[in-house]
Amino acid sequence: MRELRIHGRGGQGSVTAAELIACAAFEGGVFSQAFPAFGVERRGAPVQAFVRFSDRKIRLRSQVYEPDYIIVQDPTLIGDVDVFSGIKPGGIAIINTEKTASDFRVPEGVTVYTIDATTIALEELGLPITNTTLMGAFAAATGEIGLEPLKGALRNRFGERLAEKNIRAAERAYKLVGGAA
């Protein structure tokens, strides 16, 4: 089983991202599970969402404490929350930032991908909602979900016009991180 922990702030779409990643994984032929964890339930408060991937049915229901992957939607969380807590050696971190991977202190053996998801979201969606952009980066960096199943999940979730905007944002991130679209 592989596990993803998403760090964001209330209103950034962390829970939606987890649900869509799980849907795309399921469409791609693996078992998946998505669920949130809330602290102070208000816009701007730190939130976490989780996804599990497995070739077998998933019976575990606890939060994710030792993720294989993390996504950080808001880089200011890095100073407030230990987003790298428990990440496994060989893990992958995807951070929404203009900075480079070398600007962050991460546990040894963790690969960091940085992407300016905010700019991509502003250009494609007209809003700084970065979740679908980061989903494209996640797909390219990890291979846990394919780009086509991700597009399908986005089309199922959003109306045609909004889905196409989100797909463009995800595709741009996918290509930037190194995926071949």
C-alpha positions as CSV (number, residue, x, y, z in Angstrom):
1,M,0.0,0.0,0.0
2,R,1.2,3.5,-0.8
3,E,0.0,6.6,1.0
4,L,-0.3,10.3,0.2
5,R,-0.8,13.2,2.6
6,I,-1.9,16.6,1.3
7,H,-1.2,19.7,3.3
8,G,-3.2,22.8,2.5
9,R,-5.4,25.5,4.1
10,G,-9.1,25.5,4.3
11,G,-10.6,26.6,1.0
12,Q,-7.7,25.5,-1.2
13,G,-9.3,22.3,-2.3
14,S,-7.2,19.7,-0.5
15,V,-10.2,17.4,0.2
16,T,-11.4,17.7,-3.4
17,A,-7.8,16.9,-4.6
18,A,-7.7,13.8,-2.4
19,E,-11.1,12.6,-3.7
20,L,-10.2,13.2,-7.4
21,I,-6.8,11.5,-7.0
22,A,-8.5,8.5,-5.5
23,C,-11.1,8.4,-8.3
24,A,-8.4,8.6,-10.9
25,A,-6.5,5.8,-9.2
26,F,-9.6,3.7,-9.1
27,E,-10.2,4.4,-12.8
28,G,-6.6,3.3,-13.4
29,G,-7.3,-0.1,-11.9
30,V,-6.1,0.1,-8.2
31,F,-8.0,0.3,-5.0
32,S,-8.0,3.7,-3.4
33,Q,-9.3,5.6,-0.4
34,A,-9.6,9.3,0.3
35,F,-10.5,11.1,3.5
36,P,-9.9,14.5,5.2
37,A,-8.7,15.5,8.7
38,F,-9.8,18.9,10.0
39,G,-8.6,20.9,13.0
40,V,-10.1,24.3,13.3
41,E,-12.7,24.2,10.6
42,R,-12.4,27.6,8.9
43,R,-11.1,29.1,5.7
44,G,-7.3,29.5,5.9
45,A,-6.8,27.0,8.8
46,P,-4.3,24.2,8.1
47,V,-6.0,21.0,6.8
48,Q,-4.8,17.6,5.7
49,A,-6.3,15.1,3.3
50,F,-5.2,11.6,2.7
51,V,-5.2,9.0,-0.1
52,R,-4.2,5.4,-0.1
53,F,-3.4,3.2,-3.1
54,S,-3.3,-0.6,-3.1
55,D,-3.6,-3.6,-5.4
56,R,-5.8,-5.1,-2.6
57,K,-8.8,-3.9,-0.8
58,I,-8.0,-1.3,1.8
59,R,-9.3,-1.9,5.3
60,L,-7.1,0.5,7.2
61,R,-9.0,3.7,8.3
62,S,-6.4,5.7,10.3
63,Q,-4.8,8.9,9.3
64,V,-1.6,8.7,7.2
65,Y,1.4,9.1,9.5
66,E,4.1,7.7,7.3
67,P,3.3,8.8,3.8
68,D,5.2,7.8,0.6
69,Y,4.1,11.1,-0.9
70,I,3.2,14.6,0.3
71,I,1.7,17.5,-1.6
72,V,2.1,21.0,0.0
73,Q,-0.4,23.4,-1.5
74,D,0.7,26.4,0.6
75,P,4.5,26.7,1.2
76,T,3.9,28.9,4.3
77,L,2.7,25.8,6.0
78,I,6.3,24.5,6.0
79,G,7.2,27.0,8.8
80,D,4.0,26.3,10.7
81,V,3.5,22.5,10.3
82,D,6.0,19.7,10.1
83,V,4.8,18.7,6.6
84,F,7.7,16.2,6.2
85,S,6.8,14.4,9.4
86,G,7.0,10.6,8.9
87,I,7.7,10.7,5.1
88,K,9.3,7.5,4.1
89,P,12.9,7.3,2.7
90,G,12.5,7.3,-1.0
91,G,9.4,9.4,-0.7
92,I,8.3,12.2,-3.0
93,A,7.3,15.8,-1.9
94,I,5.5,18.1,-4.3
95,I,5.5,21.8,-3.2
96,N,3.7,24.7,-4.7
97,T,6.4,27.3,-4.8
98,E,8.5,29.6,-7.0
99,K,11.6,28.4,-5.0
100,T,13.8,25.4,-6.0
101,A,14.0,22.1,-4.2
102,S,17.3,23.1,-2.7
103,D,15.6,25.9,-0.8
104,F,13.9,23.4,1.5
105,R,15.3,21.2,4.3
106,V,13.9,17.8,3.7
107,P,14.6,14.4,5.2
108,E,17.4,12.5,3.5
109,G,16.3,10.3,0.6
110,V,13.2,12.4,-0.2
111,T,12.8,13.7,-3.7
112,V,11.3,17.2,-3.9
113,Y,9.5,18.6,-7.0
114,T,8.7,22.3,-6.9
115,I,6.2,23.9,-9.2
116,D,4.6,27.3,-9.3
117,A,1.1,26.0,-9.3
118,T,-0.3,29.3,-8.2
119,T,0.8,31.0,-11.4
120,I,-0.5,28.1,-13.6
121,A,-3.9,28.2,-11.7
122,L,-4.2,32.0,-12.2
123,E,-3.4,31.7,-15.9
124,E,-5.7,28.7,-16.6
125,L,-8.5,29.2,-14.0
126,G,-8.4,32.8,-13.2
127,L,-8.2,31.9,-9.5
128,P,-5.3,30.8,-7.2
129,I,-6.9,27.4,-6.6
130,T,-3.9,25.0,-7.1
131,N,-5.3,21.6,-6.3
132,T,-5.8,20.3,-9.9
133,T,-2.5,21.8,-11.0
134,L,-0.8,19.9,-8.2
135,M,-2.7,16.7,-9.1
136,G,-1.0,16.9,-12.6
137,A,2.4,17.3,-10.9
138,F,1.6,14.3,-8.7
139,A,0.6,12.1,-11.6
140,A,3.9,12.9,-13.4
141,A,6.2,12.6,-10.3
142,T,4.8,9.4,-8.9
143,G,3.0,7.4,-11.7
144,E,0.3,6.5,-9.1
145,I,-2.4,8.0,-11.4
146,G,-2.3,8.4,-15.2
147,L,-3.1,11.6,-17.0
148,E,-6.1,10.1,-18.8
149,P,-7.8,8.8,-15.7
150,L,-7.1,12.2,-14.0
151,K,-8.8,13.9,-16.9
152,G,-11.8,11.6,-16.6
153,A,-12.1,12.3,-12.9
154,L,-12.0,16.1,-13.6
155,R,-14.7,15.7,-16.3
156,N,-16.9,13.7,-13.9
157,R,-16.5,16.3,-11.1
158,F,-16.8,19.6,-13.0
159,G,-19.0,21.0,-15.8
160,E,-17.5,20.9,-19.3
161,R,-16.0,24.4,-19.3
162,L,-14.5,24.3,-15.8
163,A,-13.3,20.7,-16.4
164,E,-11.4,21.8,-19.5
165,K,-9.7,24.7,-17.6
166,N,-8.7,22.3,-14.8
167,I,-7.4,19.8,-17.3
168,R,-5.2,22.4,-19.0
169,A,-3.8,23.3,-15.6
170,A,-3.1,19.7,-14.7
171,E,-1.6,19.0,-18.2
172,R,0.8,22.0,-17.8
173,A,2.0,20.7,-14.4
174,Y,2.3,17.2,-15.7
175,K,4.6,18.3,-18.6
176,L,6.6,20.6,-16.3
177,V,7.4,17.8,-13.9
178,G,8.4,15.5,-16.7
179,G,5.4,13.6,-17.8
180,A,4.9,12.9,-21.5
181,A,1.3,13.9,-22.3
